[in-house]
Amino acid sequence: MNTAEDTLTFNRPTASMAHLELKDVSIGFGPEGNRTEVLSGVNLKVEQNEFIAVIGFSGSGKSTLVSLMAGLQRPDSGSVLLHGTEVTKPGPNLGIVFQNYSLLPWLSVYGNIELAVKQAFKDQSSSERREHIERYIEMVSLTAAREKKPGELSGGMRQRVSLARTLAMQPEILLMDEPLSALDALTRANLQDELVRIWEEDKRTVVLITNDVDEAVLLADKIVPLTTGPGATLSEPFQVTLDRPRDRTTLNTNPRYKALRNEIIHYMTQMNKESKALRVDNGLEMPDIEPIDFSAA
């Protein structure tokens, strides 16, 4: 017979249990007979406080992978595990930062964050909640803009609000679905530096989805390539052994950085070439149409 201590120990993370784990995960879309396999046999282990970057081409299934990790979608086969327990629905332990900000336009910076905090910490007093929200507004350097609405903010500032809102819920795992891809190069670089600073200050387990090799090497402990679809899966990871904190101004002269960056780019390029070579011409014929000769009129 199991004792109470046995029951508690069963779900407690052990040295061999990953914080977040995907086991043989597969998912597809479409009706039977015309089904497209998006992800196939995906396996991944994420340890506590680890920063992992999943890198892949557009259309390879990166956003679907994030949705599976967050419990927004269920796999057709396999399982997503948090502390060894299957993830079957979204929850406060898994926070997502989306690419499109997803802010409520009628609420201020403070109000957008407050709405999430009220849901995550229902028992907080008003003063505790205010102090909690102000801490995360300050963390993303938006104290001066706390009363502004999203329409009054730049793209980079909106993404900071989105990040602060998710961090304020204090999730165990932070999932980021290409959060910087829509920003201009300078804003993106500044926010990358902010992410490094925030991660050092407020350690979280992070899974970043990106298509930027430089971003992945700058931020992550481990880079995992996602193969091209259909039926994409995760390849063997590249370990990032560069010392932290990382300074982008000195990375370009670091031989270890250059070697790792070139290795990943070569691997992704070769994988893309092989994928294109395997594509079969479906025999689709274009209509034989001649342009109208308007000079005849």
JOQUIPE-V52717 format. One record per backbone hydrogen bond with DSSP energy under -1.0 kcal/mol. NH is the residue of the N-H (numbers start at 0). CO is the residue of the C=O. If there is no record, write none. Layout:
NH,CO
NH,CO
//
This chain:
6,2
7,3
8,4
9,5
18,45
19,45
20,80
21,43
22,78
24,41
25,76
26,38
28,35
33,30
35,28
37,26
38,26
39,231
41,24
43,21
45,19
49,46
51,205
52,221
53,207
54,223
55,209
59,56
64,60
65,61
66,62
67,63
68,64
69,65
71,66
72,66
75,25
76,25
78,22
80,20
81,84
82,18
84,81
86,79
93,90
94,172
96,174
101,99
106,103
108,147
109,145
111,107
112,108
113,109
114,110
115,111
116,112
117,113
118,114
119,115
120,116
123,120
128,124
129,125
130,126
131,127
132,128
133,129
134,130
135,131
136,132
137,133
138,134
139,135
140,137
141,136
144,141
145,142
147,144
151,148
152,149
157,153
158,154
159,155
160,156
161,157
162,158
163,159
164,160
165,161
166,162
167,163
169,166
172,92
173,204
174,94
175,206
176,96
177,175
177,208
182,179
187,183
188,184
189,185
190,186
191,187
192,188
193,189
194,190
195,191
196,192
197,193
198,194
199,195
200,196
201,197
204,171
205,49
206,173
207,51
208,175
209,53
215,211
216,212
217,213
218,214
219,215
220,50
221,50
222,237
223,52
225,54
226,232
230,36
231,37
234,224
237,222
239,220
249,246
250,246
252,249
253,250
257,253
258,254
259,255
260,256
261,257
262,258
263,259
264,260
265,261
266,262
267,263
268,264
269,265
270,266
271,267
272,268
273,269
274,270
275,271
276,272
277,273
288,286
293,291
//
